[in-house]
Amino acid sequence: MSGEKVVEQGAQRPGVETPELFGVEPAVHEKVLAEAERIKALGEAAEREARDPVNQPTINNWLEAMGNTDPRWQAGEAPPSMAQVWTMYGLGGKPPADDPLHGMMGVLTEAGFTAVLGTNCEQEYLRTLRVGEQVRVTTALDSVVGPKRTGMGVGYFVTSRNTWYVTRPDGTSEVVATMLFRVLKFIPRRPSVEPVETSA
């Protein structure tokens, strides 16, 4: 009939976008998204303290490695970009069971996305740390986006958020730094195989 729009059976309805899955099974995609929402709902988790307070010997080692000769960092303050250093795992250290990033990595590995590549990070420093302060960090899952087709293969971009705290003298918590860290968890592309000529 004139004036009426006809939507064919199986066609995409106006205003409803169907995501491109690039070969990922719909059931797998739905499970990945459901697990992402579950983990995101946990908020900040996996809180842990640095093994040692902020200290001058570690600052000195970092300055030497970076070639930084600013005298400011010899007077009781730590370079802001050292925030992550204080809470790094020791040799052989493993993330706690409730670590959101580790949990999401496990979900994607189980779904067949076995390779990982760090893509970028964004750090924000609210103030410098001082020698003697005890730092602690939390992790939260910020976003899971995909699947996306990349030069490395089809995968999901996973962004986590770390927040570093110190405790004020009155017992309240103060945020001193944050970091968004993004990785690509993907299925590696199969290398193209060129035909090999053989002599007759």
Backbone as a ProteinNet text record, in pm:
[ID]
protein_1_A
[PRIMARY]
MSGEKVVEQGAQRPGVETPELFGVEPAVHEKVLAEAERIKALGEAAEREARDPVNQPTINNWLEAMGNTDPRWQAGEAPPSMAQVWTMYGLGGKPPADDPLHGMMGVLTEAGFTAVLGTNCEQEYLRTLRVGEQVRVTTALDSVVGPKRTGMGVGYFVTSRNTWYVTRPDGTSEVVATMLFRVLKFIPRRPSVEPVETSA
[TERTIARY]
85.2	0	88.7	43	124.5	135.2	253.3	273	318.9	318.3	361.5	499	582.9	714.7	707	763	762.1	902.1	909.6	1036.1	1039.1	1134.6	1143.5	1181.3	1131.4	1164.7	1314.8	1371.7	1515.3	1597.9	1533	1607.9	1627.1	1728	1754.4	1648.4	1586.2	1483.6	1547.3	1476.6	1531.1	1561.2	1676.6	1711.9	1773.8	1781.5	1838.9	1967.2	2078.9	2207	2245.9	2284.1	2333.8	2485.9	2551	2696.8	2763.4	2871.3	2951.9	3036.7	3024.3	3093.6	3221.7	3247.8	3373.9	3404.3	3301.5	3321.6	3305.3	3290.8	3269.4	3126.2	3109.8	2976.2	2892.8	2765.9	2680.9	2673.1	2666.6	2658.3	2785.6	2899.6	3027.1	3030.3	2988.2	2985.9	2895.4	2777.7	2684.4	2742.2	2811.2	2871.2	2982.1	3063.1	3170.7	3113	3007.8	2947.6	2882.3	2816.9	2752	2854.6	2965.5	3070.3	3135.9	3150	3206.9	3119.7	2988.8	2898.2	2902.9	2912.7	2919.2	3045.2	3157.8	3284	3287.8	3234	3229.4	3148.6	3042.6	2955.9	3027.6	3139	3215.2	3283.1	3300.9	3366.5	3513.1	3566.6	3707	3726.2	3821	3844	3993.6	4025.6	4164.6	4257.2	4210.3	4296.3	4416.9	4532.1	4653.5	4752.2	4831.4	4930.5	5063.5	5138.1	5274.5	5356.3	5452.1	5536.3	5614.6	5657	5738.2	5682.4	5702.2	5666.6	5752.2	5709.4	5790.9	5926.5	6033.6	6166	6270.5	6372.2	6473.6	6559.4	6598.9	6679.5	6610.1	6479.4	6407.6	6398	6375.4	6373.3	6507.9	6616.6	6750.3	6772.6	6730.4	6746.5	6668	6545.3	6460.2	6521.8	6570.4	6632.3	6752.8	6831.3	6949.8	6909.9	6807.5	6762	6704.9	6637.2	6573.5	6667	6782.9	6873.4	6821.6	6741.3	6680.5	6770.9	6814.1	6905.7	6843.3	6711.3	6643.3	6667.8	6729.3	6759.8	6636.1	6521.7	6398	6372.8	6408.4	6378.7	6483.2	6575.9	6672.9	6636.8	6520	6484	6352.9	6323	6207	6080.3	6083.1	5966.8	5997.9	5892	5907.9	5851.7	5917.3	5861.9	5720.1	5624.1	5486	5471.9	5552.3	5539.5	5587.9	5635.8	5672.7	5553.2	5435.1	5318.7	5300.6	5310.5	5290	5402.3	5520.6	5636.2	5611.5	5550.9	5537.8	5450.1	5356	5262.6	5281.5	5393.7	5419.9	5435.9	5393.2	5411.9	5560.4	5600.2	5736.6	5756.8	5878.6	5909.9	5822.2	5748.2	5659.5	5527.7	5502.2	5376.9	5257	5144.3	5022.8	4910.3	4822.3	4709.2	4617.1	4551.1	4455.1	4335.2	4262	4150.1	4042	4026.5	3920.3	3967.8	4085	4135.5	4049.2	3983.3	3891	3956.8	4075	4141.4	4179.3	4234.4	4271.8	4148	4036.6	3913.5	3863	3866.4	3819	3911.5	4041.7	4135.5	4103.8	4067.2	4032.7	3909.2	3809.4	3687.1	3719.7	3801	3833	3924.6	4016.3	4101.3	4016.3	3922.1	3833.3	3749.3	3718.6	3638.1	3721.4	3852.3	3937.4	4025.8	4014	4097	4223.2	4319.6	4432.6	4552.1	4559.1	4674.6	4641.2	4744.3	4721.5	4829.4	4787.5	4879.2	4839.6	4932.8	4906.5	4902.1	4800.8	4786.4	4818.1	4772.1	4803.4	4761.3	4813	4769.5	4767.7	4681.2	4668.3	4681.2	4779.1	4801	4772.6	4717.6	4692	4751.3	4829.2	4893.2	4832.3	4776.5	4713	4811.5	4912.8	5020.7	5138.9	5253.6	5371	5362.3	5422.3	5430.9	5556.4	5550.1	5662.6	5721.5	5849.4	5918	5848.8	5823	5757.2	5610	5547	5404.1	5382	5273.4	5237.5	5126.5	5155.1	5062.4	4983.6	4859.9	4781.4	4707.9	4667.1	4606.8	4483.8	4386.4	4269.8	4261.4	4185.7	4164.1	4015.2	3969.5	3830.7	3829.7	3728.5	3711.7	3634.8	3694.3	3632.6	3544.1	3593.5	3513.6	3568.7	3479.4	3516.4	3446.9	3523.7	3469.4	3510.5	3412.7	3443.8	3325.7	3351.5	3481.4	3519.8	3650.4	3705.8	3805.9	3807.1	3907.2	4028.4	4143	4266.5	4372	4484.3	4593.7	4648.5	4625.5	4673.1	4574	4446.7	4341.6	4215	4111.9	3983.8	3989.3	3944.8	3949.5	3870.9	3887.1	3818.3	3921.3	3889.7	3972.1	3920.6	4008.2	3972.4	4046.6	3971.5	4031.5	4005.9	4112.7	4101	4142.7	4099.9	4132.9	4197.4	4319.2	4387.9	4379.8	4360.8	4357.1	4451	4543.1	4639	4596.7	4604.7	4562	4673.4	4664.8	4736.8	4634.5	4666.6	4577.3	4624.1	4532.8	4564	4576.8	4636.1	4648	4515	4404.5	4274	4205.2	4275.2	4221.1	4144.7	4119.9	4049.5	4146.7	4090.7	4172.9	4188.4	4305.5	4334.3	4382.8	4318.6	4362.8	4485	4591.4	4713.4	4745.2	4688.9	4714.5	4611.5	4586.8	4498.4	4561.9	4520	4569.9	4463.1	4437.6	4358.2	4456	4438.9	4530.1	4447.3	4482.4	4403.2	4486.5	4425	4489.6	4394.4	4451	4373.2	4388.2	4276.4	4275.9	4217.4	4296.2	4256.1	4290	4229.2	4262	4363.7	4485.5	4587.7	4546	4579.2	4553.5	4641.2	4583.9	4664.3	4755.1	4883.6	4974.1	4940.2	4945.1	4919.1	5037.2	5005.9	5110	5127	5244.4	5273.3	5302.5	5252.5	5283.5	5433	5483	5625.6	5647.6	5732.8	5761.9	5859.9	5835	5926.5	5980	6103.8	6163.3	6108.6	6096.4	6042.6	6143.9
-119	0	123.8	228.1	348.4	416.7	477.1	550.3	464.3	330.9	241.9	185.3	177.1	117.2	-30.3	-109.5	-253.8	-297.7	-368.7	-422.7	-570.6	-610.8	-750.9	-836.1	-960.4	-1052.7	-1075.5	-1060.9	-1080.8	-957.2	-852.4	-730.3	-650.8	-566.1	-482.8	-374.5	-361.4	-260.3	-122.8	-18.7	116.6	151.1	212.3	255.7	148.4	24.1	-85.3	-130.4	-111.4	-148	-289.7	-367.3	-501.8	-496.7	-530.2	-519.4	-619.2	-578.1	-667.1	-752.5	-884.4	-975	-1033.2	-1011.5	-1054.7	-1201.9	-1284.9	-1428.5	-1479.9	-1391.3	-1435.4	-1485.4	-1602.6	-1658.5	-1566.3	-1541.9	-1454.2	-1495.6	-1626	-1672.6	-1637.9	-1647.7	-1612.8	-1463.6	-1384.1	-1238.7	-1199.6	-1259.6	-1226.6	-1264.7	-1377.6	-1419	-1322.6	-1280.5	-1185.7	-1056.3	-1004.5	-879.7	-896.4	-1010.7	-1034.8	-1042.1	-1110.9	-1120.4	-985	-906.7	-772.8	-687.1	-693.7	-615.1	-662.9	-793.9	-848.3	-799.2	-804.1	-763.8	-612.9	-536.1	-390.8	-352.7	-428.8	-398.5	-416.3	-487.9	-506.7	-377.7	-284.5	-158.6	-178.7	-94.7	-105.7	-228.7	-310.9	-436.1	-462	-578.4	-625.4	-522.9	-457.6	-358.2	-426.5	-369.4	-424.4	-312	-331.7	-232.3	-258.6	-152.5	-167.2	-248.2	-323.5	-404.1	-316.4	-199.7	-109.1	32.2	112.7	254.5	321.9	438.5	519	542.9	512.9	520.9	574.7	637.3	703	605.7	489.1	397.5	355.7	325.6	287.9	406.4	525	645.7	663.1	644.2	659.6	562.3	437	337.2	376.9	425.9	466.6	585.9	684.2	802.3	763.6	671.1	626.3	557	472.1	400	495.4	601.5	696.4	808.8	818.2	928	1062.4	1060.6	1182.1	1238.5	1361.5	1421.9	1539.5	1552.7	1663.2	1652.7	1753.1	1745.6	1740.2	1776.1	1771.5	1632.2	1530.5	1392.3	1335.3	1418.2	1378.1	1438.7	1504	1579	1532.4	1402.7	1349.2	1335.1	1370.9	1352.9	1248	1179.3	1077.6	1129.7	1102.9	1142.6	1086.8	1166.4	1119.2	992.5	980.8	864.1	735.4	743.4	621.8	558.9	618.6	568.4	418.1	371	229	142.6	201.3	125.1	69.9	150.5	111.2	-11.2	-33.8	-145.6	-256.6	-256.9	-367	-498	-606.8	-738.6	-773.1	-846.1	-894.8	-1006.2	-1054	-1161.8	-1282.7	-1329.1	-1443.3	-1408.6	-1279.9	-1239.4	-1263.8	-1295.1	-1323	-1231.7	-1190.3	-1106.1	-1181.3	-1110.3	-1176.1	-1227.4	-1320.5	-1384.9	-1286.1	-1176	-1080.4	-966.3	-979.6	-874.1	-865.9	-751.6	-742.3	-763	-705.7	-722.6	-868	-931	-1071.7	-1157	-1124	-1199.2	-1186.5	-1064.9	-1044.8	-1111.3	-1110.4	-1180.2	-1329.2	-1384.4	-1525.7	-1557.8	-1470.1	-1489.4	-1493.4	-1400.2	-1393	-1506.4	-1546.9	-1661.2	-1786	-1806.2	-1922.3	-1917.6	-1796.1	-1780.8	-1794	-1816.1	-1837	-1720.5	-1609.6	-1492.1	-1503.1	-1574.9	-1618.8	-1524.2	-1433.8	-1344.1	-1208.7	-1140.6	-1010.6	-912	-787.8	-681.6	-553	-495.1	-365.9	-258.1	-172	-70.3	70.1	106.8	240.5	253.2	356.3	386.7	537.5	581.9	723.8	737.5	813.9	832.1	976.4	991.5	1124	1127	1229.6	1243.2	1362.5	1336.9	1444	1516.1	1446.1	1509.9	1414.9	1468.4	1383	1307.6	1191.2	1113	1152.1	1132.7	1168.5	1043.5	1047.5	936	905.4	775.9	731.1	702	751.8	726.6	583.7	524	387.7	394.6	340.5	348.4	218.4	228.8	110.3	137.6	30.5	44.3	-44.4	1.4	-79.8	-91.2	-189.8	-209.9	-221.9	-160.6	-173.3	-195.5	-266.6	-284.3	-164.2	-90.4	31.4	4.1	-74.1	-101.9	-221.9	-284.8	-391.6	-358.7	-338.3	-295	-393.7	-436.5	-527.5	-615.6	-712.4	-741.8	-639.6	-621.9	-533.8	-612.6	-582.4	-644.4	-552.3	-604.6	-526	-596.3	-531.5	-593.3	-716.7	-728.8	-844.7	-959.8	-927.7	-1028.4	-969.4	-1051.5	-1007.1	-1018.3	-913.9	-919.9	-809.8	-802.9	-703.7	-613.3	-485	-390.1	-382.8	-413	-417.2	-305	-218.5	-106.4	-122	-119.2	-124.8	9.8	34.3	159.6	130.2	176.8	165.7	298.9	291.9	412	392.2	485.7	477.7	571	518.9	593.2	597.9	698.9	699	734.6	700.9	732.4	860.4	955	1081.4	1057.5	1152.7	1139.3	1119.6	1172.4	1156.6	1025.3	939.4	808.5	802.6	916.1	915.7	884.8	844	806.8	924	935.7	1040	975.1	1010.2	961.6	1042.3	972.1	1041.7	1021.3	917	892.7	794	801.1	705.4	665.5	551.3	506.1	424.9	459.4	376.4	296.4	164.5	75.8	-8.3	-3.3	-71.9	-179.8	-296.1	-406.2	-459.6	-521.4	-593.6	-741.9	-808.6	-954.6	-1012.9	-1091.1	-1124	-1267.4	-1308.1	-1435.2	-1403.3	-1454	-1417.6	-1455.4	-1368.2	-1399.2	-1514.7	-1598.5	-1706.9	-1648.9	-1678.9	-1624.7	-1680.9	-1593.1	-1640.4	-1724.6	-1833.2	-1925.7	-1910.3	-1867.3	-1853.4	-1991.1	-2016.2	-2145.1	-2160	-2277	-2303.5	-2376.3	-2316.2	-2379.4	-2494.1	-2602	-2716.6	-2743.3	-2782.6	-2810.9	-2941.2	-2946.1	-3065.8	-3178.5
0	0	0	-69.3	-78.6	56.4	82.1	206.9	321.6	307.1	413.9	381	484.8	467.9	499.1	414.4	433.1	474.8	587.2	634.5	602	519.3	480.8	600.2	599.9	707.1	710.2	830	845.6	817.6	768.6	741.4	869.4	870.3	987.2	995.8	1111.8	1130.2	1147	1099.8	1112.3	1257.3	1279.8	1414.8	1501.2	1452.3	1529.4	1460.4	1526.5	1467.8	1507.3	1409.2	1435	1433.6	1545	1548.7	1455.4	1394.4	1311.2	1403.8	1391.6	1483.6	1425.2	1298.4	1236.5	1262.9	1252.3	1268.4	1409.7	1508.4	1646.4	1660.6	1719.4	1737.9	1826.7	1789.9	1870.9	2017.4	2043.4	2182.5	2259.2	2191.4	2254.7	2285.3	2188.4	2206.9	2323.8	2329.8	2438.1	2574.2	2579.9	2707.2	2748.6	2652.3	2682.9	2739.2	2674.9	2721.8	2858.6	2879.7	3009.3	3121.8	3096.4	3197.7	3221.5	3115.2	3130.1	3220.9	3202	3286.4	3430.9	3449.2	3585.3	3656.6	3586.5	3647.8	3669.6	3574.6	3591.9	3714.9	3741.7	3856.1	3989.7	3990	4113.5	4157.8	4063	4096.1	4128.7	4216.1	4255.3	4343	4305.6	4378.4	4385.3	4442.1	4447.9	4512.2	4618.8	4684.6	4748.1	4726.8	4787.6	4814.9	4917.7	4955.8	4886.1	4867.6	4817.2	4916.7	4866.5	4956.2	5052.9	5006	5087.5	5077.7	5180.4	5169.3	5061.8	5018.4	4927.2	4993.4	4921.8	4984.9	4887.6	4943	4861.3	4781	4836.4	4754.7	4624.9	4631.7	4509.5	4414.3	4469.6	4385.9	4315.8	4390.3	4331.7	4216.5	4235.5	4129.5	4005.1	4025.9	3913.7	3841.2	3917.7	3857.5	3772.5	3823.6	3750.3	3621.2	3628.4	3509	3404.3	3449.3	3358.3	3314	3378.9	3347.4	3395.3	3501.1	3555.5	3665.6	3649.1	3746.9	3821.7	3815.8	3884.2	4035	4096.7	4240.5	4329.2	4273.1	4352.4	4407.1	4327.4	4366.8	4461.9	4504.4	4606.6	4742.5	4748.4	4869.4	4931.8	4916.9	4986.9	4906.8	4777.4	4691.4	4585	4539.1	4435.1	4303.7	4191.3	4062	4045.9	4000.1	3987.9	3904.8	3798.3	3710.9	3775.3	3899.4	3972.6	4043.3	4033	4107.5	4090.5	3966.7	3939.4	3996.3	4008	4056.5	4196.5	4282.6	4423.3	4442.7	4353	4372	4269.3	4199.6	4106.6	4183.3	4117.6	4177.6	4179.7	4281	4284.9	4183.8	4173.1	4080.3	4111.3	4011.5	4030.8	4096.6	4120.5	4183.3	4092.3	4152.5	4076.5	4123.1	4029.8	4069.1	4165	4256.7	4345.6	4267.4	4327.3	4258.2	4216.9	4291.9	4260.4	4170.8	4109	4021.3	3895.1	3869.1	3755.8	3619.6	3598.9	3469.8	3448.4	3551.5	3541.1	3512.6	3577.6	3555.3	3413.2	3358.1	3221.2	3121.4	3148.4	3061.2	3056.7	3172.5	3178.1	3096.6	3102.2	3023.7	2875.2	2829.2	2687.2	2642.8	2728.6	2695.3	2676.6	2768	2758.8	2632	2585.1	2463.7	2336.6	2350.3	2234.2	2197.3	2270.6	2243.2	2328.2	2277.1	2359.8	2358.7	2262.5	2252.2	2313.8	2361.8	2425.3	2381.6	2365.3	2324.5	2396.1	2471.4	2532.6	2425.2	2429.4	2324.8	2374.2	2490.6	2542.1	2687.7	2753.5	2889.8	2908.8	2997.9	3030.1	3181.3	3224.8	3367.9	3408.2	3528.1	3584.8	3725.2	3752.7	3883.6	3956.1	4074.7	4149.4	4240.6	4285.8	4361.6	4368.8	4406.4	4422.3	4554.5	4555.8	4678.9	4755.6	4886.5	4972.1	5036.9	5058.9	5124	5257	5278.7	5400.3	5383.9	5275.8	5255.7	5207.8	5254.2	5215.7	5110.5	4994.4	4881.8	4870	4827	4793.9	4662.5	4595.8	4463.6	4452.4	4375.5	4341.8	4190	4143.6	4000.5	3973.8	3865.1	3821.4	3670.7	3622.7	3478.8	3426.1	3334.6	3282.7	3161.6	3065.8	2946.1	2870.7	2795.2	2701.8	2570.2	2464.3	2336	2227.7	2149.2	2040.1	2005.1	1918.1	1857.4	1750.5	1735.1	1633.1	1549.7	1420.5	1333.5	1327.5	1365.9	1366.1	1281.9	1265.4	1192.1	1260.2	1391.9	1466.6	1462.7	1442.8	1445.9	1504.6	1515.3	1571.3	1723	1791.2	1936.5	2003.5	2133.4	2217.3	2284.1	2289.7	2363.7	2507.1	2600.9	2743.3	2814.7	2881.8	2954.3	3103.2	3180.2	3326	3384.2	3506.6	3574.1	3708.9	3726.7	3855.7	3928.7	4059.4	4142.3	4260	4277.6	4387.8	4501.1	4622.2	4740.9	4844.6	4929.8	5056.6	5164	5287.5	5398.7	5466.8	5480	5548	5698.7	5771.3	5917.3	5988.1	5928.8	5993.8	5957.5	5881	5847	5716.6	5651.7	5523.9	5410.2	5296.7	5181.4	5085.5	5028.9	4930.6	4801.6	4690.4	4560.1	4517.2	4480.6	4438.8	4290.4	4228.6	4086.6	4032.7	3902.8	3836	3703.4	3652	3522.2	3450.9	3325.6	3236	3150.8	3151.5	3078.6	2982.7	2854.4	2751.6	2683.5	2668.6	2597.8	2491.8	2390.8	2290.3	2318.2	2342.3	2362.1	2234.7	2162.1	2026	1986.6	1875.6	1811.1	1701.3	1711.7	1612.5	1471.3	1378.5	1238.1	1194.1	1111.7	1055.2	947.8	954	851.4	714.8	615.3	479.7	433.6	369	323.2	173	134	-8.3	-68	-188.8	-252.3	-276.6	-250.2	-267.3	-399.1	-480.8	-609	-588.3	-656.1	-650	-789.9	-794.8	-925.6	-979.9	-1109.8	-1173.9	-1166.6
[MASK]
++++++++++++++++++++++++++++++++++++++++++++++++++++++++++++++++++++++++++++++++++++++++++++++++++++++++++++++++++++++++++++++++++++++++++++++++++++++++++++++++++++++++++++++++++++++++++++++++++++++++

